[in-house]
Amino acid sequence: MGNDLLSSLSFAAAGMETQAMRLRHVSENIANADTPGYHRKVMSFDQAMDTGLVEAGPVRLDRSDLVRIYDPGHPLADDTGHYDGSNVDLVIEIADAREAQRSYEANLRMFDQTRQMTQSLFDLLRR
């Protein structure tokens, strides 16, 4: 039973760590939404074969087309008055942030419940 409790703590902690990293990338994307030429970062999730824990996979750049912005006075504008903006969509980033936050909170609740069960077990064993 003790091993099951430790496994639960490990799974919850790994989930929280992964979602925190996801929130970090979403924050970077939002901060760079107006940066010319910025490609949003996308993170994948992997499952460790030996432990089964969820891990952050490689971070890759979203290679979808950058938004063309017309601003002839911009220093990066070409002969037609356009320059490449970013491919960050704030609606998608906010949705990703909310999903990551909910997943983080669910893992935190699981971690806390497991911790409480462990404490109750120790209290029973002390009697």
One Martini backbone bead per residue (centre of mass of N, CA, C, O) as a GRO file, in nm:
protein
  127
    1MET     BB    1   0.056   0.063  -0.019
    2GLY     BB    2   0.298   0.261  -0.003
    3ASN     BB    3   0.371   0.245  -0.304
    4ASP     BB    4   0.103   0.366  -0.410
    5LEU     BB    5   0.139   0.641  -0.274
    6LEU     BB    6   0.408   0.713  -0.410
    7SER     BB    7   0.302   0.695  -0.698
    8SER     BB    8   0.088   0.916  -0.672
    9LEU     BB    9   0.288   1.141  -0.607
   10SER     BB   10   0.454   1.117  -0.868
   11PHE     BB   11   0.228   1.168  -1.074
   12ALA     BB   12   0.140   1.445  -0.966
   13ALA     BB   13   0.415   1.588  -0.985
   14ALA     BB   14   0.456   1.545  -1.289
   15GLY     BB   15   0.200   1.695  -1.375
   16MET     BB   16   0.274   1.970  -1.252
   17GLU     BB   17   0.541   2.013  -1.402
   18THR     BB   18   0.426   2.001  -1.691
   19GLN     BB   19   0.214   2.232  -1.660
   20ALA     BB   20   0.418   2.451  -1.583
   21MET     BB   21   0.570   2.441  -1.851
   22ARG     BB   22   0.331   2.508  -2.028
   23LEU     BB   23   0.277   2.788  -1.901
   24ARG     BB   24   0.549   2.908  -1.980
   25HIS     BB   25   0.503   2.894  -2.290
   26VAL     BB   26   0.245   3.056  -2.300
   27SER     BB   27   0.369   3.314  -2.182
   28GLU     BB   28   0.573   3.356  -2.409
   29ASN     BB   29   0.367   3.383  -2.633
   30ILE     BB   30   0.217   3.628  -2.522
   31ALA     BB   31   0.469   3.817  -2.496
   32ASN     BB   32   0.523   3.760  -2.834
   33ALA     BB   33   0.274   3.848  -3.015
   34ASP     BB   34   0.434   4.134  -3.122
   35THR     BB   35   0.669   3.976  -3.249
   36PRO     BB   36   0.851   3.973  -3.508
   37GLY     BB   37   0.876   3.638  -3.628
   38TYR     BB   38   0.714   3.478  -3.424
   39HIS     BB   39   0.704   3.148  -3.300
   40ARG     BB   40   0.524   2.938  -3.153
   41LYS     BB   41   0.512   2.731  -2.877
   42VAL     BB   42   0.516   2.367  -2.862
   43MET     BB   43   0.398   2.107  -2.649
   44SER     BB   44   0.459   1.785  -2.559
   45PHE     BB   45   0.358   1.457  -2.454
   46ASP     BB   46   0.506   1.206  -2.248
   47GLN     BB   47   0.574   0.859  -2.174
   48ALA     BB   48   0.737   0.683  -1.962
   49MET     BB   49   0.833   0.359  -1.993
   50ASP     BB   50   0.938   0.285  -1.696
   51THR     BB   51   0.705   0.465  -1.517
   52GLY     BB   52   0.452   0.635  -1.668
   53LEU     BB   53   0.522   0.918  -1.671
   54VAL     BB   54   0.464   1.240  -1.729
   55GLU     BB   55   0.619   1.432  -1.992
   56ALA     BB   56   0.799   1.656  -2.145
   57GLY     BB   57   0.840   1.724  -2.449
   58PRO     BB   58   0.928   1.859  -2.715
   59VAL     BB   59   0.999   2.170  -2.831
   60ARG     BB   60   0.821   2.350  -3.077
   61LEU     BB   61   0.766   2.516  -3.372
   62ASP     BB   62   0.526   2.691  -3.525
   63ARG     BB   63   0.492   2.671  -3.892
   64SER     BB   64   0.296   2.861  -3.942
   65ASP     BB   65   0.187   3.128  -4.070
   66LEU     BB   66   0.255   3.447  -4.082
   67VAL     BB   67   0.155   3.754  -4.027
   68ARG     BB   68   0.068   4.007  -4.241
   69ILE     BB   69   0.184   4.344  -4.214
   70TYR     BB   70   0.068   4.674  -4.262
   71ASP     BB   71   0.367   4.900  -4.237
   72PRO     BB   72   0.559   5.129  -4.391
   73GLY     BB   73   0.707   5.251  -4.114
   74HIS     BB   74   0.841   4.999  -4.058
   75PRO     BB   75   1.164   4.873  -4.033
   76LEU     BB   76   1.067   4.573  -4.161
   77ALA     BB   77   0.964   4.671  -4.414
   78ASP     BB   78   0.902   4.632  -4.726
   79ASP     BB   79   0.829   4.747  -5.041
   80THR     BB   80   0.507   4.697  -4.965
   81GLY     BB   81   0.478   4.740  -4.632
   82HIS     BB   82   0.558   4.459  -4.515
   83TYR     BB   83   0.542   4.224  -4.236
   84ASP     BB   84   0.624   3.985  -4.004
   85GLY     BB   85   0.465   3.848  -3.766
   86SER     BB   86   0.288   3.642  -3.575
   87ASN     BB   87   0.134   3.307  -3.472
   88VAL     BB   88  -0.027   3.426  -3.235
   89ASP     BB   89  -0.319   3.318  -3.053
   90LEU     BB   90  -0.479   3.434  -2.782
   91VAL     BB   91  -0.715   3.235  -2.760
   92ILE     BB   92  -0.543   2.978  -2.753
   93GLU     BB   93  -0.361   3.055  -2.514
   94ILE     BB   94  -0.587   3.085  -2.303
   95ALA     BB   95  -0.696   2.799  -2.332
   96ASP     BB   96  -0.429   2.657  -2.257
   97ALA     BB   97  -0.401   2.787  -1.977
   98ARG     BB   98  -0.663   2.674  -1.856
   99GLU     BB   99  -0.599   2.376  -1.897
  100ALA     BB  100  -0.336   2.374  -1.732
  101GLN     BB  101  -0.459   2.473  -1.469
  102ARG     BB  102  -0.660   2.241  -1.428
  103SER     BB  103  -0.449   2.014  -1.430
  104TYR     BB  104  -0.284   2.116  -1.197
  105GLU     BB  105  -0.516   2.112  -0.984
  106ALA     BB  106  -0.576   1.809  -1.005
  107ASN     BB  107  -0.290   1.719  -0.914
  108LEU     BB  108  -0.297   1.868  -0.644
  109ARG     BB  109  -0.536   1.713  -0.524
  110MET     BB  110  -0.405   1.435  -0.543
  111PHE     BB  111  -0.164   1.501  -0.367
  112ASP     BB  112  -0.323   1.586  -0.112
  113GLN     BB  113  -0.484   1.323  -0.071
  114THR     BB  114  -0.236   1.141  -0.042
  115ARG     BB  115  -0.116   1.287   0.198
  116GLN     BB  116  -0.359   1.238   0.386
  117MET     BB  117  -0.350   0.930   0.374
  118THR     BB  118  -0.066   0.902   0.487
  119GLN     BB  119  -0.122   1.040   0.756
  120SER     BB  120  -0.343   0.842   0.846
  121LEU     BB  121  -0.164   0.593   0.845
  122PHE     BB  122   0.039   0.693   1.056
  123ASP     BB  123  -0.169   0.733   1.282
  124LEU     BB  124  -0.252   0.431   1.297
  125LEU     BB  125   0.039   0.316   1.356
  126ARG     BB  126   0.079   0.474   1.635
  127ARG     BB  127  -0.159   0.323   1.809
   0.00000   0.00000   0.00000
